[in-house]
Amino acid sequence: MNAKKRILILTADAGFGHRSAANAVATALEEAYPDQCQVEISNPLDDRRTPFFLRDSQSDYDTIIRNAPELYRFGYDASDSTVPNAILESALAVLLYEVIRDELSRFRPDAIITTYPLYQAPLDAVFTIRNFQIPLLTVVTDLATVHRVWFHNAAGLCLAPTPEVCDLALKYELPAEKVILTGLPVSTEILRERRDRTTLRQSLGWDPHLPTLLAVGSRRVDNLLETLDVINHFGSPLQVAVVAGRDAELYAQLRAVDWHVPAHIYEYAANVPTMMRAADLLICKAGGLIVTEALASGLPMILIDALPGQETGNAEYVTANGAGVLALTPLEVLRTLSHWLMHDQRELRQAAQNARAVGKPEAAYTIARLAWDAAQKGPSPSAESRATGRLTLIDLLTRFHVDWQENLLAPGKKKP
């Protein structure tokens, strides 16, 4: 009997999107190849040897972009050019080399998927030093505004969520044969859910006949309470479902509201994809994960918050494709809601059609198939043309006292 193929998924917890994409692909692999592959998700930034500033960057991410957006934007733009990016990649190769090397030695993958861009340079360093290449698939998790660090030649495939990202990959000189438009992987529940909207609402305890607004928030979302106050006094028949995203303070504030419309309040919900299928429209921030899930569900969006950088690009993508609007004040939300619900919801239905046109609910399965195909090939010797680069890399690692000589066994070989 053939041994199971081993597929390692590398991710991080800066925001929700990287981990969520990893979970979606892992689920799709386990569903499609249940007895044929072993899948593991790993976050190298959590390793105790990872420098503290990289490890803490996951928890500090929201704080930085919320409290110092100009500083975040400056750092993002300053590093998004050729020379600074090259310096960044060299630094990452040094800082994460041992952690990545030992992770590969431990799991011995036949293929690697990364949903986080900062691992590509250290992976390339390990491949170069050890003179072999493991098939690497990079899943880009930003929809439009994408840093060049995502586009690294170490990846055998760059899996893009949108045509705009495909164009950027080519602009940054990735070979066209490496770039594939797959969509961004989202929960497989979205594709599997076949019940009609009335049945779904009844199962959730919602009124099956009222126009239904789903709002998803947390402490990361500005203006949510103000927006919901306007909707609460809208004056036309509707109902709201609000998920507080494990924010206990927000949940308590929502529970304290004197609701004039039917309101279903959740501190946390594991079935948000099902809720999306049951709702008529979504109110949220322009995060990559929730935007992609909404598009995959054919759910129009009112985006009430967009952080600088990637989320601004996500909002631009949604509005450019007619799948939603950016409404940063309660008055703008009121205006949009009025237009969408009048004339037999004609504009709302058009926005839903536009969302379905660009959504890719099957993306996780597409990526799973590509990863499975890559795992069939498995690790292979590196090209001889990398010899010069190997000497340069060894010099760099030695200069910074990185022990590059340990665990140099290629996958599949055993210590004597």
Protein Blocks (a to p, Z undefined) as FASTA:
>chain_A
ZZdddddddddfehjklmmmmmmmmmmmmmmmmmlcccddddfklpmklcfklmmmmmmm
mmmmmmmmmlmmmmmmmmmcfklmmmmmmmmmmmmmmmmmmmmmmnopabdcdfbfklmm
mmmmmmmmnopacddddddfbfklccfklmcfkbmbdcdfbfklmmmmmmnopafklpcc
ebjaddfklmmpmbdfklmmmmnopafkbccddddddfklghklmmmmmmmmnopacddd
ddehhpaklmmmmmmpccfbdcdddfbdfklmmmmmmpmbdcddfbfklmmmmmmnopac
ddfbdcehjlmmmmmmmmmnopaccdfbfklmmmmmmmmmgghilmmmmmmmmmmmmpcf
klmmmmmmmmmmmmmnopadddfklmmmmmmmmmmmmmnopafkgokacehiacZZ
